[in-house]
């Protein structure tokens, strides 16, 4: 088979997923946000390489929905079928003259891993991007490959739902309708707010606007709270008739914890006290990385909100008797009468109300729904030292 025929077949595979020129799937936006937070970059994308363009099926920090192939780093990943790491694009002769290097968004660092579907076609790349030079370790390259595998799994699940819907499966149609609704809400509400956040960050970096930073900062902070509230409402009110897709990719629980810590980095710094991690050798599970990290993030946010800075918080990764992640805190505990209610939607305990702790009472509901979708169990219990929340999961098979 000729190279031209191979490329035509690959392009047909890309288009079979029916995501080009459509609202971005929320799960892929979530994956890019998680990757950007974990790698400490302002930009990340799931890029599908089409005939003469790359389409961002998921993105964060990038203003354009697509870019031409002549300025695409991801296009180099497709034929190589292996990760591409560019520490500083300005000194790399392949990319130094690219318009997105010499001008906005001023790409310096790029790391991309191929998104390879179950049929072996390279659809594009999962990439993280910075406007400053970077170096990453071999371990981080492995984590990026994991993210790319997760992107491929999500795309496969979406295509399978579309095929089932075409065959008349009511559950698949229901799930697809909900995905379309959530994508529309995200596009109409969350995306504009996120863009505002991005512009506020740019304004905050302008030296001549330093006198106005005291005004910019609370706008940025409250915009972030609005984004988080929209995310919670969308995740916490998911209809039972359209359950979360069953996870398919194998990931390491230590990577899940690293991602959750990155998502909570600002809150950890604000609190002041440390969060200790007790980790093991790789603990593989079959899971959706973004969703499981979100569940751990919800547990960690609760611990940060209700634990004084001088009291310990620990995250423990366990392999026996079964894979688990436990979040242990030295906080105030949960009143015995409230413990049976903590998973109820919109439930907020007396202390949360009295102390005006931010939130809408959906965090534990979301975490439990995610864990159940992974065929696991979430337990929350008081201990002599505080509260322990434990996620137990089946091992990878």
C-alpha positions as CSV (number, residue, x, y, z in Angstrom):
1,X,0.0,0.0,0.0
2,X,1.4,3.4,-1.0
3,X,2.1,6.3,1.4
4,X,-0.7,8.3,-0.2
5,X,-3.2,5.4,0.2
6,X,-2.1,5.0,3.8
7,X,-2.7,8.7,4.5
8,X,-6.1,8.6,2.9
9,X,-7.0,5.6,5.1
10,X,-5.8,7.5,8.1
11,X,-7.8,10.6,7.2
12,X,-10.9,8.4,6.8
13,X,-10.3,7.1,10.3
14,X,-9.9,10.6,11.7
15,X,-13.2,11.7,10.2
16,X,-15.0,8.6,11.4
17,X,-15.0,10.0,14.9
18,X,-17.3,12.9,13.8
19,X,-15.7,15.5,16.1
20,X,-14.2,17.8,13.4
21,X,-16.0,21.2,13.2
22,X,-18.2,20.4,16.2
23,X,-18.3,21.7,19.8
24,X,-15.4,20.2,21.7
25,X,-16.2,17.1,23.8
26,X,-16.1,18.1,27.4
27,X,-14.1,15.0,28.4
28,X,-11.3,16.1,26.1
29,X,-11.3,19.7,27.4
30,X,-11.1,18.2,30.9
31,X,-8.2,16.0,29.9
32,X,-6.3,19.0,28.5
33,X,-6.9,21.1,31.6
34,X,-5.6,18.2,33.7
35,X,-2.5,17.8,31.5
36,X,-1.7,21.6,31.6
37,X,-2.0,21.6,35.4
38,X,0.1,18.5,35.8
39,X,2.9,19.7,33.5
40,X,2.7,23.3,34.6
41,X,2.0,24.7,31.1
42,X,-0.5,27.4,30.2
43,X,-1.6,25.5,27.0
44,X,-2.5,21.9,26.1
45,X,-4.5,20.3,23.3
46,X,-5.8,17.1,21.8
47,X,-5.0,17.8,18.2
48,X,-6.5,15.8,15.3
49,X,-4.4,16.1,12.2
50,X,-6.6,16.5,9.1
51,X,-5.7,17.0,5.4
52,X,-4.5,20.6,5.7
53,X,-5.1,21.6,9.3
54,X,-5.0,20.4,12.9
55,X,-8.3,20.6,14.7
56,X,-8.3,20.9,18.5
57,X,-10.8,18.4,19.7
58,X,-9.9,19.5,23.3
59,X,-7.9,22.5,24.3
60,X,-7.0,24.9,27.1
61,X,-5.1,28.2,26.7
62,X,-5.3,28.2,22.9
63,X,-7.5,30.8,21.3
64,X,-7.9,29.1,17.9
65,X,-10.1,26.1,17.2
66,X,-7.7,25.0,14.5
67,X,-4.4,25.9,12.8
68,X,-3.0,25.1,9.4
69,X,-0.6,22.2,9.1
70,X,2.3,24.4,8.1
71,X,2.6,25.6,11.7
72,X,1.6,22.3,13.3
73,X,4.1,20.6,15.7
74,X,1.6,17.8,16.1
75,X,1.8,17.0,12.3
76,X,5.4,15.8,13.0
77,X,4.2,13.3,15.6
78,X,1.9,11.4,13.1
79,X,4.5,9.9,10.8
80,X,7.0,9.3,13.6
81,X,4.3,7.5,15.8
82,X,6.4,8.5,18.8
83,X,6.6,11.4,21.3
84,X,8.1,14.7,20.1
85,X,9.8,16.9,22.7
86,X,10.9,20.4,21.7
87,X,12.6,22.1,24.7
88,X,13.0,25.5,22.9
89,X,11.4,26.0,19.5
90,X,13.4,29.2,18.8
91,X,16.7,27.1,18.5
92,X,15.1,24.2,16.6
93,X,15.6,24.7,12.9
94,X,12.4,22.7,12.2
95,X,10.2,25.2,14.0
96,X,12.1,28.4,14.6
97,X,10.4,30.2,11.7
98,X,6.9,29.1,12.5
99,X,4.4,32.0,12.8
100,X,3.2,30.6,16.2
101,X,6.8,30.7,17.4
102,X,7.8,34.1,16.1
103,X,4.4,35.5,17.1
104,X,1.4,34.7,19.3
105,X,1.1,32.4,21.2
106,X,5.0,32.5,21.2
107,X,5.5,28.7,21.5
108,X,8.8,27.8,23.1
109,X,8.2,24.4,24.7
110,X,6.2,21.6,23.0
111,X,5.7,18.0,24.1
112,X,3.4,15.7,22.2
113,X,2.5,12.0,22.2
114,X,0.7,10.2,19.4
115,X,-3.0,9.5,19.8
116,X,-3.3,6.0,18.4
117,X,-6.7,4.4,18.1
118,X,-7.6,0.7,18.5
119,X,-7.1,0.1,14.8
120,X,-3.6,1.5,14.9
121,X,-4.2,4.8,13.2
122,X,-2.4,7.9,14.5
123,X,-5.2,10.4,14.7
124,X,-3.1,13.3,16.0
125,X,-1.3,14.2,19.3
126,X,-1.9,15.0,22.9
127,X,0.3,17.9,23.6
128,X,1.4,20.4,26.3
129,X,2.8,23.8,25.3
130,X,4.5,26.7,27.0
131,X,5.7,30.2,26.1
132,X,8.9,29.5,28.0
133,X,11.6,26.8,27.4
134,X,11.2,23.6,29.3
135,X,12.8,20.2,30.0
136,X,10.8,17.2,31.1
137,X,11.9,13.8,32.5
138,X,11.5,10.4,30.9
139,X,8.8,9.7,33.6
140,X,6.9,12.8,32.4
141,X,7.1,11.6,28.8
142,X,5.6,8.3,30.0
143,X,2.8,10.3,31.7
144,X,2.1,12.2,28.5
145,X,1.8,8.9,26.6
146,X,-0.7,7.9,29.2
147,X,-2.7,11.0,28.5
148,X,-2.6,10.3,24.8
149,X,-3.9,6.8,25.4
150,X,-6.8,8.3,27.5
151,X,-7.6,10.7,24.6
152,X,-7.8,7.7,22.2
153,X,-10.0,5.8,24.6
154,X,-12.4,8.8,24.9
155,X,-12.6,9.2,21.1
156,X,-13.3,5.4,20.7
157,X,-16.1,5.6,23.3
158,X,-17.7,8.6,21.5
159,X,-17.6,6.8,18.2
160,X,-19.0,3.6,19.6
161,X,-21.9,5.6,21.2
162,X,-22.6,7.3,17.8
163,X,-22.7,3.9,16.1
164,X,-25.0,2.4,18.7
165,X,-27.3,5.5,18.4
166,X,-27.4,4.9,14.6
167,X,-28.5,1.3,15.4
168,X,-31.4,2.6,17.6
169,X,-30.0,2.0,21.1
170,X,-32.0,4.3,23.4
171,X,-29.3,4.4,26.1
172,X,-26.6,5.4,23.6
173,X,-28.9,8.1,22.1
174,X,-29.6,9.4,25.6
175,X,-25.9,9.5,26.5
176,X,-25.2,11.2,23.1
177,X,-27.9,13.8,23.7
178,X,-26.6,14.6,27.1
179,X,-23.0,14.9,25.8
180,X,-24.2,17.3,23.1
181,X,-26.1,19.4,25.7
182,X,-23.1,19.5,28.1
183,X,-20.9,20.5,25.2
184,X,-23.3,23.3,24.2
185,X,-23.5,24.6,27.8
186,X,-19.7,24.5,28.0
187,X,-19.3,26.3,24.7
188,X,-21.9,29.0,25.6
189,X,-21.0,29.6,29.3
190,X,-17.8,28.0,30.4
191,X,-15.7,28.8,27.4
192,X,-16.3,32.6,27.5
193,X,-15.6,32.7,31.2
194,X,-12.4,30.7,30.6
195,X,-11.4,33.2,27.9
196,X,-12.0,36.1,30.2
197,X,-9.7,34.3,32.8
198,X,-7.0,34.0,30.1
199,X,-7.1,37.7,29.3
200,X,-7.0,38.6,33.0
201,X,-3.9,36.5,33.4
202,X,-2.3,38.4,30.5
203,X,-3.3,41.7,32.1
204,X,-1.9,40.6,35.4
205,X,1.5,40.1,33.8
206,X,1.6,43.7,32.3
207,X,4.0,45.8,34.3
208,X,2.3,49.1,33.4
209,X,-0.9,47.7,34.8
210,X,0.6,46.9,38.2
211,X,-1.5,49.5,40.1
212,X,-4.6,47.7,38.9
213,X,-3.7,44.2,40.0
214,X,-5.7,44.6,43.2
215,X,-8.8,44.9,40.9
216,X,-7.8,42.2,38.5
217,X,-7.1,39.5,41.1
218,X,-10.6,39.3,42.7
219,X,-12.2,39.3,39.2
220,X,-10.0,36.4,38.2
221,X,-10.6,34.5,41.5
222,X,-14.4,34.9,41.2
223,X,-14.3,33.9,37.6
224,X,-12.6,30.7,38.6
225,X,-15.2,30.1,41.2
226,X,-17.9,30.5,38.5
227,X,-16.1,28.0,36.2
228,X,-15.8,25.5,39.1
229,X,-19.5,25.9,40.0
230,X,-20.6,25.3,36.4
231,X,-18.4,22.2,36.4
232,X,-19.9,20.9,39.6
233,X,-23.5,21.5,38.5
234,X,-22.9,19.7,35.2
235,X,-21.1,16.8,36.9
236,X,-23.3,16.5,40.0
237,X,-26.7,16.5,38.3
238,X,-25.9,13.9,35.6
239,X,-29.0,11.8,34.9
240,X,-28.9,8.2,36.1
241,X,-30.3,7.1,32.8
242,X,-27.1,8.3,31.1
243,X,-24.3,6.9,33.3
244,X,-20.7,7.7,32.8
245,X,-18.9,5.5,30.2
246,X,-17.0,2.5,31.6
247,X,-13.3,3.3,31.7
248,X,-11.0,1.4,29.4
249,X,-7.4,2.6,29.7
250,X,-4.8,1.3,32.2
251,X,-3.2,4.0,34.4
252,X,-1.1,4.2,37.5
253,X,-2.8,5.5,40.7
254,X,0.3,7.5,41.5
255,X,-0.3,9.5,38.3
256,X,-3.9,10.1,39.5
257,X,-2.6,11.5,42.8
258,X,0.0,13.7,41.0
259,X,-2.7,15.2,38.8
260,X,-5.1,15.8,41.7
261,X,-2.3,17.6,43.6
262,X,-1.5,19.8,40.6
263,X,-5.2,20.7,40.3
264,X,-5.2,21.8,44.0
265,X,-1.8,23.5,44.0
266,X,-3.1,27.0,44.6
267,X,-5.3,25.9,47.4
268,X,-2.5,24.0,49.0
269,X,-0.2,27.1,48.8
270,X,-3.0,29.3,50.2
271,X,-3.6,26.9,53.2
272,X,0.1,27.0,54.1
273,X,0.4,23.5,55.6
274,X,1.9,20.6,53.6
275,X,0.1,17.7,52.0
276,X,2.2,14.5,52.4
277,X,2.0,11.7,49.9
278,X,2.8,8.0,50.7
279,X,3.2,6.3,47.4
280,X,4.1,2.8,46.2
281,X,5.5,1.2,43.1
282,X,3.1,1.6,40.2
283,X,-0.5,0.5,41.1
284,X,-2.3,-0.1,37.7
285,X,-6.0,0.2,37.4
286,X,-8.4,0.5,34.5
287,X,-9.7,4.0,34.7
288,X,-10.5,7.4,33.2
289,X,-7.6,9.5,34.3
290,X,-9.3,12.9,34.3
291,X,-12.5,11.6,36.0
292,X,-10.6,9.6,38.7
293,X,-8.3,12.6,39.4
294,X,-11.4,14.7,39.7
295,X,-12.7,12.4,42.4
296,X,-9.5,12.6,44.4
297,X,-9.4,16.3,43.9
298,X,-12.9,16.6,45.4
299,X,-11.7,14.6,48.5
300,X,-8.6,16.7,48.8
301,X,-10.5,20.0,48.5
302,X,-12.7,18.9,51.4
303,X,-9.6,18.1,53.4
304,X,-8.0,21.4,52.6
305,X,-11.3,23.3,53.5
306,X,-11.8,21.7,56.9
307,X,-8.3,21.1,58.2
308,X,-6.3,23.8,60.0
309,X,-2.9,24.6,58.5
310,X,-1.1,23.1,61.6
311,X,-2.8,19.7,61.2
312,X,-1.7,17.0,58.8
313,X,-3.2,16.0,55.5
314,X,-1.9,12.8,53.8
315,X,-2.7,11.0,50.5
316,X,-1.9,7.4,50.6
317,X,-1.7,5.1,47.6
318,X,-2.4,1.5,48.5
319,X,-1.9,-1.7,46.5
320,X,-3.2,-4.4,49.0
321,X,-5.7,-5.8,49.6
322,X,-6.9,-3.9,46.5
323,X,-5.9,-0.7,44.7
324,X,-6.9,2.3,46.7
325,X,-6.3,6.0,47.3
326,X,-7.0,7.3,50.8
327,X,-7.1,11.0,51.9
328,X,-6.5,11.3,55.6
329,X,-6.9,14.6,57.4
330,X,-6.6,16.0,60.9
331,X,-9.6,18.2,60.6
332,X,-12.7,18.9,62.7
333,X,-14.5,15.6,61.7
334,X,-18.1,15.1,60.6
335,X,-20.9,15.2,63.1
336,X,-22.3,11.7,63.6
337,X,-25.8,12.9,62.5
338,X,-24.5,14.3,59.2
339,X,-22.3,11.4,58.2
340,X,-25.2,9.4,56.5
341,X,-26.0,12.6,54.4
342,X,-22.6,13.5,53.0
343,X,-23.2,11.9,49.6
344,X,-26.6,13.6,49.2
345,X,-26.7,16.2,46.4
346,X,-26.5,19.8,47.6
347,X,-26.0,18.8,51.2
348,X,-23.9,21.2,53.2
349,X,-23.1,20.5,56.8
350,X,-23.5,22.9,59.6
351,X,-19.8,23.9,59.8
352,X,-19.7,24.6,56.1
353,X,-22.7,26.9,56.4
354,X,-21.5,28.6,59.6
355,X,-18.0,29.2,58.2
356,X,-19.2,30.1,54.7
357,X,-17.0,27.5,53.1
358,X,-17.3,27.9,49.3
359,X,-19.2,25.1,47.5
360,X,-22.6,23.9,46.4
361,X,-22.6,20.6,48.2
362,X,-21.9,18.4,45.2
363,X,-18.2,17.4,45.7
364,X,-18.8,14.0,47.4
365,X,-21.7,13.2,45.2
366,X,-19.5,13.7,42.2
367,X,-16.7,11.7,43.7
368,X,-19.0,8.8,44.5
369,X,-20.6,8.8,41.0
370,X,-17.1,8.7,39.4
371,X,-16.0,5.9,41.7
372,X,-19.1,3.9,41.0
373,X,-18.6,4.3,37.3
374,X,-15.2,2.7,37.9
375,X,-16.9,-0.2,39.7
376,X,-15.3,0.9,42.9
377,X,-16.4,2.1,46.4
378,X,-16.0,5.4,48.2
379,X,-16.2,5.4,52.0
380,X,-15.9,8.4,54.3
381,X,-15.5,7.9,58.0
382,X,-14.4,9.6,61.1
383,X,-11.2,8.5,62.8
384,X,-9.7,9.6,66.2
385,X,-7.5,12.0,64.2
386,X,-10.0,13.5,61.8
387,X,-11.6,12.1,58.6
388,X,-10.5,9.4,56.2
389,X,-11.9,9.2,52.7
390,X,-10.9,6.0,50.8
391,X,-11.5,5.1,47.1
392,X,-11.2,1.3,46.5
393,X,-11.0,0.1,43.0
394,X,-10.7,-3.3,41.1
395,X,-7.3,-4.0,39.8
396,X,-6.4,-3.8,36.1
397,X,-7.3,-7.0,34.2
